[in-house]
Amino acid sequence: MNSTLKIDACFSPYLYPVYADTESIVVVIDVFRATSAICVAFANGAEKIIPVASVEEAMQYKQQGMLAGAERNAIKLEGFDFGNSPYDYMGEHVKGKTIALTTTNGTQAIEAARQAYKVVIGSFLNIDVLCDWLIKQNRNVLLLCSGWKNKFNLEDSLFAGAVTQQMLDKSKNYSLGDGCLALKYLYEIGKDKPTKFLNYSMHKQRFANLHLKKDIRYCLMPNSAPVVPVLEGKFLMKARL
Amino acid sequence: MNSTLKIDACFSPYLYPVYADTESIVVVIDVFRATSAICVAFANGAEKIIPVASVEEAMQYKQQGMLAGAERNAIKLEGFDFGNSPYDYMGEHVKGKTIALTTTNGTQAIEAARQAYKVVIGSFLNIDVLCDWLIKQNRNVLLLCSGWKNKFNLEDSLFAGAVTQQMLDKSKNYSLGDGCLALKYLYEIGKDKPTKFLNYSMHKQRFANLHLKKDIRYCLMPNSAPVVPVLEGKFLMKARL
């Protein structure tokens, strides 16, 4: 069988217009921590998430009585129920709820890709079900790394490399753009010791003194939240698997 | 000694505004083939190169009696003296000349970075002298990969990884942004067999049937054109080493 479908990677929401088309499924990736937190919320029974770009929008939802999460520069903003720690979204308190969410990077990437054919959420926490779901769709895939303030980051890229490798392992139907090809090599180097691999990356400086070691460890645990959040209009919803 | 300077990489001219500052030296990279060709022209005695974004500008210079090169989609345009093959710029015919040049990617990246503190040209052909020169400047460095039509490409990234590694080998003065960190890993994998490493990348499809094997082989030969072209106003000139 020839490779008829393509996987590529885009390293920044800012660069998305260059890669955008109306046919591909876009996987939004923000490993530390927005897309990990979103997966956890759905795995804990959240009904819907409304990703919004601005703090003001999130606050409007909050004032309407909705649960709302807001993070900027890795810190939970005052007046909100949650930040972007996956631990904020574990437990009965999210069950059946609709939650508005704004974050520094992840929700900006969702915003950038809103016009895509379909937008789904990826993290190590849902990698296996995500790849199975993507393969079932039988479409081109664009892995959109949220990065950090529109710059490339290592953790989102490592994960995009992991998805690339798993897609190739599970299907012969995909060829790779140069971005994914590079990430596949990157993942080859980082896969056995991801925490060590990420040790020299910028997130260490950004997260210094914020006591996020526990979060980081959790966000690197494959398949601990096996759900596929899909954007439907303004809502993220759990796809039926 | 602490690392006081920073090297980072930007994977597309389109993304340059996110990385731009007024302090860093920007190394423009277009391995296949614009920045390789520029190094060859200077190594063969060219006096100045005028990089321009559009074919129309290049043609105006040509009509003024200047030598002019123009390439789009890997093909030399009709009516011009040269394309972007390094072989076009070898020999006595470029000695002492000023040459206008426009290419699909490389000259667009130069255009994007024009306001930077300093813009220099990088390719495998000048890698050692380039790194020595960069270290002497004692400044932050941004490696600007031209990519292909604003998308990430593997060959420019491989070279940026090679520069990163050599800078670290030659000086303890640099810390790495996440982009360079990723490329350092990439280079680690690709360095021993670069041609093979690049074998699955998109340039193979783009260059198919164009008989560019000889060009590709040449563009991967380290230090065959040991010059450092620097942008001074509208001209690229050979830096004194």
Interface residues (C-beta under 8 A of the other chain):
Chain A: D8 A9 F11 S12 Y14 L15 P17 V18 Y19 W148 K149 N150 K151 F152 N153 L154 S157 L176 G177 D178 G179 L181 A182 Y185 L186 E188 I189 G190 Y200 S201 M202
Chain B: D8 A9 F11 S12 Y14 L15 P17 V18 Y19 W148 K149 N150 K151 F152 N153 L154 S157 L176 G177 D178 G179 L181 A182 Y185 L186 E188 I189 G190 Y200 S201 M202
